[in-house]
Amino acid sequence: MPTDWRAVVSGAGAAVVYLAVLALFPGLEGVRVAGVPLVLGTGLVAGAAAGMAADDGPAAGAWHGLLSGSLGGAIFAVTLVYVFAANEPYGVFHGLNHVLALSAADFTVVATHGRAVVAGVAGLGWVLIAVLGVYAGYVAPQRQGGALVEE
C-alpha cells in the first residue's frame, strides 16, 4: 500500500488546527484534569482526517492515521514541553502544567525529577495520540456514506 502524503498532511494539519484551538481559545487555561482527554483527542482528529482523505479502506486509513497521529503527537509533545518550560498561559496546556505543579507536593518524583517527568508525560502523550490516530484512521473510512441512524 503506497503512502498518500496528501492524506498524512491533511491529518497532521487537522491536528495542528485542533491543538491551536486548545492552546489559544480563551478560557481553557482553567481546564485541569479534563484537559487530558481533550489533548488525546488530537489523535482522533488527525486519524479521522487522514483516514477519510486516504480513501482506500480501513487498512490504509490506519496506516495514514498512524503517520498523521504521530506527527500530531510530536507537535503536542513539543508544545507541552515549551509551555511547561516557559510557564506560558496557553490554554489547556497551562491547565496541565498547573495539575503537574500541584502534584509535586503529593509525589516526590515530580518534585525531584521534574524535567524527566515532563519528558515522560510528553512521550506518553505522543504515543497515545499516535495509537488513537491508528484507531480513528481505521474506523473513519468505514463510516463514509453510512447513516447515523439506521431504521
Secondary structure, DSSP 8 states (H G I E B T S, - for coil): ----HHHHHHHHHHHHHHHHHHHHSTTGGG--TTHHHHHHHHHHHHHHHHHHHH-S-HHHHHHHHHHHHHHHHHHHHHHHHHHHHHT---HHHHHHHHHHHHHTTT-HHHHHSHHHHHHHHHHHHHHHHHHHHHHHHHHHHHHTT--SS--
